[in-house]
Amino acid sequence: MPFDPAVAAQQAFAKARQLSERGGELGEELAAAVEAEERFSSSAGEDASAAYRELVAIGARHPEASYFLEFLVYATWCHLMDETVPEHFKRGVTLCQQLLRHLDAGGEAERVKRLRSIEQSFRAGLGETSDDVMGYEADTLQGGD
């Protein structure tokens, strides 16, 4: 990947927080997200895993919160370093697909580029070859389809 997922996670969370403070993204769940993110980023083991699960649950309740979902993509990658299980690779692919559908409609080329890169890494972790990824991308609806 041509970027650091931990740094990208911090940047995406900061943007989600900023938008939430103005009434967007997470709304009233901002405080819970901030608390869970602090625990996630400052601990390890079961405490970090529990905080990660809380963050995922918040994201599930806010599927339109694009910066928070982007944070979850990168947080999922970071969480893989502690807990390398197929579930996290699959979640990463799902989050990327969800977010890319939203972003592809609205542009934001740099975000899309990073998300496609990390999606390929998640897919590689599942044992999918680059041919599998290319086949998936060929089958994905493109603008104007």
MODAVEN-V270541 format. One record per pair of residues at least 24 apart in sequence whose ideal C-beta (glycine too) atoms are under 7 Angstrom apart, sorted by the first residue. I is the first residue (numbers start at 1). J is the second residue. Records with the same first field share a line. If there is no record, write none. Layout:
# MODAVEN-V270541
I: J ; J
This chain:
# MODAVEN-V270541
1: 117 ; 118 ; 121
2: 117
3: 114
5: 74 ; 77 ; 78 ; 118
6: 78
8: 74 ; 114
9: 71 ; 74 ; 75 ; 78
12: 67 ; 70 ; 71 ; 74
13: 37 ; 71
15: 67
16: 65 ; 67 ; 68 ; 71
19: 67
25: 62 ; 65 ; 67 ; 68
26: 58 ; 62 ; 65 ; 68
29: 58
32: 58
33: 58
40: 75
44: 82
48: 82
49: 83
52: 79
63: 98
66: 99 ; 102 ; 103
69: 95 ; 98 ; 99
70: 99 ; 111
73: 99 ; 115 ; 118
77: 118
86: 126
89: 122 ; 125 ; 126
90: 126
92: 122
93: 119 ; 122 ; 123
96: 122
104: 143
